[in-house]
Every structure is written in structure tokens, then in C-alpha cells.
Amino acid sequence: MSSLELTYRSFITRISDTGKKDLLFTAMRHALLMLTASLVLAFIFISLEAIFELSTTLRKIIYFGFISAFAATAGMILLNLFSKLGKLNANDSISRYAKKIGSSYPEIKDNLLNAIQLYSYTNRADHIFSNDLAAETINSFNENTRSIDFKNSVTFKKNNRLVILFVSALILFNALLFTFPNTFLAAANRIVNYNFTFVDNSLGIAFDVKPGNVELSKGESLDVTALIKFHDPNYTTEEITFHTKEVTNDGIEISENDEKIQAAGTNEFKTTIKNINSQTVYWFEYRGVKSSTYTVTITNRPVIKSVKITVYPPAYTKLPSRTIEGGEITTIAGSTIYVELDASDDLSRSMIQFAGATAPVTMEITGKTARGSFVATSNGTFSVNVIKDFNGKELTATNPKEYTVRVFPDQFPVISILEPDNNDLNVQGKRELLVRSRVTDDFGFTKMRIGYKTVSSKYGPTDKDYRYNDIPVRNTDATGLEVPYVWNLSSLNLGSEDVVEYFVEVYDNDGFSGPKMSRSEVKRLIYPSIESLFKKTEKTKDEIESSMKSAMEDAMELKKELDELKDKMEKNPEEMGLNDPKKNQEMQQKLENIQNSLNTTQQKMEELMKDLQQNSQLSKETLDKYMELQKMFQKIDSKELRDALKKLQDAMKNMNKDQLKEAMKNFKFDEENFKKSLEKTMELLNKIMNEQKMGELTQKLDDITKKQDALKEETKATDKNDKNALNDQSKKQEDVKNNMQDFQKQMKELSENFKKANDQQMSKEMQKMLEEIMKKMLEQKMQNSKQNLEQGNKDQSQKQQEDISKDLNDLNQQMQEMLQSMMDKENSKMMEKMQEFLDKLKEMSKKQQELMDESENFDKNTDPKDFQDNKMQQDKLQNELSNLTEQMMSMAEQMGMSPMMSKNLGDAFNEMQKASDQLSKKDGKNANKSQGNAKESLDKAAEKMAQMCQNGKPGNGKKPGMGLQQLLEQLQQMIAKQQQLNNQMQGMSPNGNQGKLSQEQMAQMQKLAMEQQQIKDGVNQLNEEFKKQQESEGKKLLGNLDQVQKDMQEIIKDLQENNVTPETKKRQEKILSRMLDFQLSTREKDFEQKRESRPGKNFDRSSPPEIVISKPNIINGVNQDALELQNENYTEDYEVLIQKYLEKIRTVNR
């Protein structure tokens, strides 16, 4: 930056400082003038108030006018000051102040302004001056004026006169105020408190009156309230005067009245102007100060005297109508809101106006009454008003009634499938499926249906759209139902690897906006192939074997470590042997692994059982072997082993020496015995699997044979020129060939399995069959048939297919005979075993007779050695019976052994024990008696075993133990007949005493009576059979059918007398319910005792009755509370409690 520029900036700064001082001087001058003028103006206003005592309105104008003028003037002064400060460095301002400074100093004059202008010229491009000359001139001037303070050109002394004037005016103003306080100071006080009217210059009074100016109808009354405000907040009064004046419409006074009113509160007064018939003016007065006057104008407008709101819910909700009290209406969508009102005058129009709507609902007029209605569809508000015609002019009521409407929509129904509970269900072998659904809705239902479609099929077509079956719903007015539906799967024609999707949908009974539909989750029915089922069960079998081996290995390691620990503790009794935390943890982990392995094995066995039950081709004998397998496993996974493991684990966790010693002492693990049990268990498991596989392969070959026969017939019926059909048949032939290849592969595997299981005969027979298949060259024949179909050679293919069908039918017959031979072999082994048991029982009975004969003459004189010998023989016989009983119990399920036989064996064992004890005591008489009882029980057991052997022979009927199942099947048929009869009865109207029946109706009743009699006879026979079954097997059934027979007899009587009443139908429902309960309890009892499943026969049955979870939850008398309850989002349990409370209210109100 040059020295010339620095000199220039120095000039500008000194000039700006001078300008600031000048602006401050000017602002001060203006402020003094404003303050002085304000004092003068204030004195004038105070004088006017002191002389004339102005009204509150004028005082208010003076007060706010003075304040506004003062604030505006001050604002202008400040705005002017800041505006000029902002422009202080502008060229014009600098030039002006440079000239002013020059005029104040003769030695400067115009030189300062010239120096500034000269600098500006040197910065222009077209200047004609020498830069050096200009710089010299400016520097010279700067040196000459350096000692001069430019700000001295402005002095504040010029404002001294104004200061003196303002101070004088202020002193005079205050002197007048305080010299004459009752005049000037009181007047100033009145101006500041402009809202108050003052009494004696000290008490300020103001009135707040409500309602002010109003319009009323003739004869109405008006409540008036006055609140007096005093300038002194501590001042109160207890009485004021209230003035009223009746005047005509022209303002002519008719009458005037005043009254004293006592305070209703602190400075608050209330009164009522009653029965106003003409225009009235009213005001209040206190100590001569009056409030503003207010006018009550009498109009001829109509007045709404009363409004009645009635809500009519939609008919489908079955809710009663109700009258609304208050201004809030809560109802269901679709309700009709009926409005009826009475007015003070005859009406010309009345309307219901909705907020936000352009056109109101017009009401029907009858004199002073108006009626109208609308349908509530959404939340909102509405008002009701009336209009009357008065001399050609419409007058509207001033008191319209307003209401709020809260509309709750009809909720969608909710549905879920409870049963089946799994999303993918294996339906192989099932002809029907029980689908149980739970549905809820706020008001009820109209219909339900199940939708389904085949989404995947290996052999058949799939469905593009869903198909539907209707599900009957009886209790349509219930709000919660569990609806069972027996779905007949036969119509689906399911085959191997078919997948069907299904769901259940329900429609509510919304009669306003139409039934709403909700759909359950989508689930699937799966018909697995035989191959997939076998792979699954094979995998489960491998897992069982693996978990059992794992349990054995862990147990062996644990026993080894426990033996080492036991040796250490014997050498050093104080040493627990578990001081090493890592070692302790490892042993605890082994204990846990053993328990987990046993649990896994049990779980896998249960899974295997379910898989076996899924396959309807399995025989009863195979399932019996599974029950035997379970018992074998129970010997391995015994309660004693579990308890010992648990005690060991607790001792290790607690680090308790004594507890650990006791646990190790009780823990016994026989490795050799465990191995033998494991091998025997796995041997039986493999045998079960082989039998299952044999049955599956038999079924598979039968399916292959049927497909080939069907293909042969299809080819025979096909036109040889139909290329598309022949190509399709070619693909089917290829599929049959692939299935046959897979069959041969699985046959080889099964043959190897039989060989491993040491069943050489079955293995050789299967190998022989495989060789025969190879000799027949079935695979090559199928390939040739396929190629001929592709080439259009129908006749050659047809001939080959006939050969293939013949070969397959021969093989199928061989396979069936092979399976039957295997089953017969098993039965033969079983019969041999049963005969062996019978012989042993007879032999034991013979030995027991001999012992009984020996002890018959025992008395006190008998040689003690004879007692001892007899006792030894008795104990030996008892031990033989114990071993035999154990063997028989392990095969009880396969033999169909009855509980009574088990009881006979148990009684024989107990009597032998008694006899042994009595022989020890040399009590010969009682010992002989006990031995006789033991023989009697052995004879009974042998008799039952002989009967079982006789019944078990081929051709001699079913095995023992199957009677209950057949009885239950017959009972199911009776239930179906009773259900059908009940349905026929539902269509008949109760006659009571309403008239005569037609001949047709009477004939129908007699027919139904005969049908009911037939059902009753069948139930009677069944009841007797059930009782016999109970006696023979020693099972206590839950209930009987005695009451059912009595109820049926009553129904037969009503039908014969042509007198069907509601009570008759109720009795029918009870009969059906009791039969179902008896069936269910008997099945549960049978399952509880047997704990096994049997392949059952298929038969048609109707759906069980539905369960009503909840009836409509809208209670008469308190229905609105219940409706609102649904929309408060309470928990289900809490909602139930509230509903009970509402029901209690209804009961009390009755």
C-alpha cells in the first residue's frame, strides 16, 4: 500500500469520527425536543381530564395515542440515526463533512475537500494531473493539519438551551402534579387506568357483564353475571344495584325496575331476568358508577325444545335399538340413526347437516315436530336445526343441536386350521381327513368351505384353479366356533408323489356391505412314494443304531473312569478324585451324552413308529414286533440306569464325597449284556425294516403291473394314426420301464439285507425271482414296446405289451406268495412259541400239584427236613415261573395276550411266594392252601393260552385282543346312522298342539320310529358286547350306553305318538353326544392301556359336531358397552372378565 493511499485513509477516518459526533449531537437535540414536547402534551391531556373528567373511551384514546406518538417519534429518531451511520463513509457524506470541517478552521478552508478530490482524480485513467505533483500537495496538507482534531468542529454546547428548557419543563410538570395531587395527579391516574370509572378520584370501578346483548324468544329467561373490578385489588363489596328497563321497538320506555343483588362470590354477582316478553335494557350500578347498557331483543325465531336420537343397528347383528343420551353416538356401520325433535313453533323446514357436506338431509315436518333418518357409514359430526316462515321471511333457530358419530366397522372374520397342526401332512393310506378349524367374528357367519388343488403330480394332471367343498355350519349366530369337517380324500385320486394345497375360508354375515371373506393359512397334503418312505425309515433306523452305539461307548468309557476313580478313593479316602475341574467336566459331559443318546433313541423310535403307521400295507405282526422292540429298548434304557446316571451327575456337580461313593456303588454297567441287548435290538429292528421293505416292494410291483395293464388297454383303444396319443403312451411305457429298473435295484438291496439278517431262505427266493426277471427280458421288451409306439407300430407294441403284462402278473403273483410265505413263517414261529409256553404252563401245574400233594399231610410233627425240601422245590418252581412270565410278557403284544392272563400269572407267582413263606414257618395247612391257589391260577393261565393257540391257527378267526376294535367300528356305524336320523328329524316342524298331521307326515314319523328302534336294538347288542369285553379282558370301560338306550326309547314313544317336540330333538342331540363321548373315552382308554396302533379298516363317517366357543357378546341392556369394548384393544382374558361383568349387570337389571 503507497504512502499516498495511507494518507488518504487517515483523512477518511478522521472525517468519519467527526461525522459520528455530529450525528449523535443531532439525535440528542431531537430527543430533547421530543421529551419537552411530550411533557407539554401530557400536561395538556392531564389538565383536560382534571377539568372535564373525560369518559373511559376518550381516556383510552388519549392514553394509547400518547404512547403511540411517543414510541413512533423515538423510533424515527433512532431510525434516522442508524440510517445515517450506515451511509457515513459514502462520498457525499465525506465531502459534506470535509466542507463543514473546513468552514470551522480558517487555515483549512477548502484544502481538505480539495485533497480528497485530488486523490480521487489521480485514480482515474483520463486524469491530466501529474501524480507526483498531486502526491506532494496532499502530503504537504497532511503535515500542516496533523495537529488539528477535526472532531472539535462539532460541540454539544449548542444543546445546552434545550437541556435547560427540558429540565425546567420537567420540574414544573412534577411540581404541578405533587402540588395539586387531587387535581393533576388524580387526573393522570385516571388516564393511565383508563378502563376504570373513578369515584372521589380514588376508587376505580369497571364492570364485566355477561352475556351482553342477546336475542331470546318470547317468555324465555336470561341468566346475567356481573364481575366488578376495582382499581384497588383489596377492595370488595357485597351488594350492587341491578337495573332493568322494558322498552318498545321504537325505544319508548314501558317500565323500569331496579333491585339490590348480593354477591355470589368475591365481587361476583348473579341474577336472572325471568319471563322476558318485550325488549329489555339492563345494566349494573355501584356508587353511582354504571356499567354499559345491554339489550335483550325478543325475536320470533323457533326454538328446539327436545331431540330424541334412536339407533337401529343392522338386522344381521341382532342388536336391539337404543335411545341416545348425550351428544355422542357410538354404533356399528350400517346402523340407521333416527332423529325426532319438537320445536316451539310450527316449522316450515328442518334439516340434518353433516360437517363437510354440501347438501343436508331434509326432515319430514308435522306441525312443530320433525322426523328424519340417515345411515351411519363413517365417523363425523352433524347438527339438527329448524326453520319457520314468519311474514315471508325464514327464521332459523339459534340453538341447533350438535352430535358426534363414531362408527365401528364390521370386522373381518378370523380363521385358522387347528387340525392337522403340521403344514405338510403325509396322507398315504388315508381315505379321509379330519380338518378342524377355529373361526371368530363379531356377529356370526354365513358359510365355510375348503379349497384345494393338486399342485404337483408325477402321473396325473395338476389343477390351475382351486376346487371347493362346502363345510356345514350350524351355529351361524355364534361369534366363535371350532368346526370339524371330515374331508373325503377318495375323490382326489391321490397317487405317488402327489401334492395338494388346501385352505379353509369363512364368510361372515355382514348384511350391510356384503359378507366378508377370510382365508386360513395354506397347508399341503403329500402322498409320498414308497421309495421316499423307505429312505426315511432307513435313515431313522441308522440314526437309532448310531445313537445306541454312542450311548454304549460313552457308558464304557464312563465305567472305566469311574473304576479308576474308585481305586484312587480306596487308596486315599480323603481324595475325592474330582479335584481336576477339567476331568470333572469331562465326566459330567459323558453322563449327559449317555442320557442324550438314550433320549434320541427313544425319540427316533417314536418317529419310526409314526412312519410305520403311515403305511397301511404293514401287517399287524410287523407292528407287534415294533412293540417288542420298544420293550427290548426299555431293558437297555431302564429306570435303574437312568436313576444311577442322575445320581452320579448330581454327586459330581455337588462335589459330595459320600454321595459320589454311594452313586458309584449303585452304578453297574454290564458291557457284555449291553452289547447282547443292543445286537438283539438291532436284529429285531432290521427284521422289522426288511418286512416293511418286502411289503413296500410287493405293493410297488403290484402298482407296476396295474400301470402296464392300463397302458395295454389304452394302447388297444388308441387309433394307430393318432401320433400324439402313441407318443404319450411311449412316455408312459418308458416310465413303467424306469419303475421296473428301480424295483430290481431295491430287490437286490433287500436280498442282501435278508442275507445279513441270516434269513438265507428269503434271500435265495428273491435272488431266484431276480434271475427269472432277467430271463423274461422284461426291460428289453419294454424298450421295444416304447420304440414301436414312437415309430407308430401300434400292433407290434400291443403284442409286446400283452407279453409284458402276462410276465408282470406272473411275477406279481410270485411276489404276493413270497410275502404270504414270510408272514406264515412268522405266524408258524409264533404258534410254536405259544405252544411251548402252554407246555411249560402245564408242566408247572403238574409240578405244583406234586408239591401240593406232598404238603397235604404236613403238620407240627412233620420232619423239618421235609418242610425244607418242599420249600426248595417251591422256590425253584417260582423262579421258573418268573422266567416264563418275562418271556411271555416280551411277546404279549404279538400273541394278543389278555390282561386277565397277566393277572393269572401274577396271582400264581404271589401264591407261590406265600407258600414259600408259610413253609419257612412250618405252617403246612396254609402252605398247602396257597399251593392250591397257585395251581388254580396256573391252570387258568394254561386254559387261556390253549384258547389263544386254538384261535391263532389259520382259519380259526381273529386273534385275541382285537374284539374291542371291531366293537368300536360297529359303534361308529351306529353313530353315523343316528346322525342321519337326527338330520331327518331336523326337517320336521314341532307340532305341539297346533293341529292335525297329514297322512304323509304320520307315515314318515312311523318310518323314523322303526329306524330308531333298529338303532336301539343295535346299541343294546353293542352294550352287552362291551360289557362282556370288559369282563373277559379285565378292562374297566369309561361309562356305558344304558342311558342312551333309555333316551332312544323316549324318542320312539314320541314318534309312535306323532308328537315331535323341541324336547324330542334335544334328546336326540344328547343321544348323539353321549355316543360320541363313549366312543372317544373308550378309544382313549384302549390306547392308554395298549399304547400301540393297529391298521384300521376304512369306513365313511360324518363330521363330528362343532363346538361353540362363544355366543354373540353383545348383551341386551348393556350392548353399547360391549360394542365399544371390542375397539379398546383389551387382552382376550381381560375382555372375557369385562363380558362377565356386563352379563352380571344384565342379570341384576332383570
Stockholm file with secondary structure:
# STOCKHOLM 1.0

chainA/1-1150         MSSLELTYRSFITRISDTGKKDLLFTAMRHALLMLTASLVLAFIFISLEAIFELSTTLRKIIYFGFISAFAATAGMILLNLFSKLGKLNANDSISRYAKKIGSSYPEIKDNLLNAIQLYSYTNRADHIFSNDLAAETINSFNENTRSIDFKNSVTFKKNNRLVILFVSALILFNALLFTFPNTFLAAANRIVNYNFTFVDNSLGIAFDVKPGNVELSKGESLDVTALIKFHDPNYTTEEITFHTKEVTNDGIEISENDEKIQAAGTNEFKTTIKNINSQTVYWFEYRGVKSSTYTVTITNRPVIKSVKITVYPPAYTKLPSRTIEGGEITTIAGSTIYVELDASDDLSRSMIQFAGATAPVTMEITGKTARGSFVATSNGTFSVNVIKDFNGKELTATNPKEYTVRVFPDQFPVISILEPDNNDLNVQGKRELLVRSRVTDDFGFTKMRIGYKTVSSKYGPTDKDYRYNDIPVRNTDATGLEVPYVWNLSSLNLGSEDVVEYFVEVYDNDGFSGPKMSRSEVKRLIYPSIESLFKKTEKTKDEIESSMKSAMEDAMELKKELDELKDKMEKNPEEMGLNDPKKNQEMQQKLENIQNSLNTTQQKMEELMKDLQQNSQLSKETLDKYMELQKMFQKIDSKELRDALKKLQDAMKNMNKDQLKEAMKNFKFDEENFKKSLEKTMELLNKIMNEQKMGELTQKLDDITKKQDALKEETKATDKNDKNALNDQSKKQEDVKNNMQDFQKQMKELSENFKKANDQQMSKEMQKMLEEIMKKMLEQKMQNSKQNLEQGNKDQSQKQQEDISKDLNDLNQQMQEMLQSMMDKENSKMMEKMQEFLDKLKEMSKKQQELMDESENFDKNTDPKDFQDNKMQQDKLQNELSNLTEQMMSMAEQMGMSPMMSKNLGDAFNEMQKASDQLSKKDGKNANKSQGNAKESLDKAAEKMAQMCQNGKPGNGKKPGMGLQQLLEQLQQMIAKQQQLNNQMQGMSPNGNQGKLSQEQMAQMQKLAMEQQQIKDGVNQLNEEFKKQQESEGKKLLGNLDQVQKDMQEIIKDLQENNVTPETKKRQEKILSRMLDFQLSTREKDFEQKRESRPGKNFDRSSPPEIVISKPNIINGVNQDALELQNENYTEDYEVLIQKYLEKIRTVNR
#=GR chainA/1-1150 SS CCHHHHHHHHHHHHHHHHHHHHHHHHHHHHHHHHHHHHHHHHHHHHHHHHHHCCCHHHHHHHHHHHHHHHHHHHHHHHHHHHHHHHTTTSHHHHHHHHHHHHHHCTTTTTHHHHHHHHHHHHTSTTCCSCHHHHHHHHHHHHHHHTTCCGGGGSCGGGGHHHHHHHHHHHHHHHHHHHHSIIIIIHHHHHHHTTTSEEETTTEEEEEEEESCSEEEETTCCEEEEEEEEESSTTCCCSEEEEEEEEECTTCCEEEEEEEEEEEEETTEEEEEECSCCSCEEEEEEETTEECCCEEEEEECCCCEEEEEEEEECCGGGTCCCEEECSSEEEEETTCEEEEEEEESSCCSEEEEEETTCSSCEECEEETTEEEEEEECCSCEEEEEEEEEEETTEEEECSCCEEEEEEEECCCCCEEEEEESCSSEEECTTCSEEEEEEEEECSSCEEEEEEEEEEEECSSSCCCSSCEEEEECCSCTTCSEEEEEEEEECGGGCCCTTEEEEEEEEEEECCSSSCCCEEECCCEEEEECCHHHHHHHHHHHHHHHHHHHHHHHHHHHHHHHHHHHHHHHHHHCTTCCSCCCHHHHHHHHHHHHHHHHHHHHHHHHHHHHHHHHHHCTTCCHHHHHHHHHHHHHHHHHTCHHHHHHHHHHHHHHHHTCHHHHHHHHHHCCCCHHHHHHHHHHHHHHHHHHHHHHHHHHHHHHHHHHHHHHHHHHHHHHHSCTTCHHHHHHHHHHHHHHHHHHHHHHHHHHHHHHHHHHTTCHHHHHHHHHHHHHHHHHTHHHHHHHHHHHHHHTCHHHHHHHHHHHHHHHHHHHHHHHHHHHHHHHHHHHHHHHHHHHHHHHHHHHHHHHHHHHHHHTTCCTTSCHHHHHHHHHHHHHHHHHHHHHHHHHHHTHHHHTCCHHHHHHHHHHHHHHHHHHHHHHTTCHHHHHHHHHHHHHHHHHHHHHHHHHHHHHSTTSCCCTTCHHHHHHHHHHHHHHHHHHHHHHHHTSCCCTTSCCCCHHHHHHHHHHHHHHHHHHHHHHHHHHHHHHHHHHHTCCCSCCSHHHHHHHHHHHHHHHTTCCCHHHHHHHHHHHHHHHHHHHHHHHHHHHHHCCCCCCCCCCCCCCCCEEEECCCCCTTSHHHHHHHTTTTCCHHHHHHHHHHHHHHHHHHC
#=GC SS_cons          CCHHHHHHHHHHHHHHHHHHHHHHHHHHHHHHHHHHHHHHHHHHHHHHHHHHCCCHHHHHHHHHHHHHHHHHHHHHHHHHHHHHHHTTTSHHHHHHHHHHHHHHCTTTTTHHHHHHHHHHHHTSTTCCSCHHHHHHHHHHHHHHHTTCCGGGGSCGGGGHHHHHHHHHHHHHHHHHHHHSIIIIIHHHHHHHTTTSEEETTTEEEEEEEESCSEEEETTCCEEEEEEEEESSTTCCCSEEEEEEEEECTTCCEEEEEEEEEEEEETTEEEEEECSCCSCEEEEEEETTEECCCEEEEEECCCCEEEEEEEEECCGGGTCCCEEECSSEEEEETTCEEEEEEEESSCCSEEEEEETTCSSCEECEEETTEEEEEEECCSCEEEEEEEEEEETTEEEECSCCEEEEEEEECCCCCEEEEEESCSSEEECTTCSEEEEEEEEECSSCEEEEEEEEEEEECSSSCCCSSCEEEEECCSCTTCSEEEEEEEEECGGGCCCTTEEEEEEEEEEECCSSSCCCEEECCCEEEEECCHHHHHHHHHHHHHHHHHHHHHHHHHHHHHHHHHHHHHHHHHHCTTCCSCCCHHHHHHHHHHHHHHHHHHHHHHHHHHHHHHHHHHCTTCCHHHHHHHHHHHHHHHHHTCHHHHHHHHHHHHHHHHTCHHHHHHHHHHCCCCHHHHHHHHHHHHHHHHHHHHHHHHHHHHHHHHHHHHHHHHHHHHHHHSCTTCHHHHHHHHHHHHHHHHHHHHHHHHHHHHHHHHHHTTCHHHHHHHHHHHHHHHHHTHHHHHHHHHHHHHHTCHHHHHHHHHHHHHHHHHHHHHHHHHHHHHHHHHHHHHHHHHHHHHHHHHHHHHHHHHHHHHHTTCCTTSCHHHHHHHHHHHHHHHHHHHHHHHHHHHTHHHHTCCHHHHHHHHHHHHHHHHHHHHHHTTCHHHHHHHHHHHHHHHHHHHHHHHHHHHHHSTTSCCCTTCHHHHHHHHHHHHHHHHHHHHHHHHTSCCCTTSCCCCHHHHHHHHHHHHHHHHHHHHHHHHHHHHHHHHHHHTCCCSCCSHHHHHHHHHHHHHHHTTCCCHHHHHHHHHHHHHHHHHHHHHHHHHHHHHCCCCCCCCCCCCCCCCEEEECCCCCTTSHHHHHHHTTTTCCHHHHHHHHHHHHHHHHHHC
//
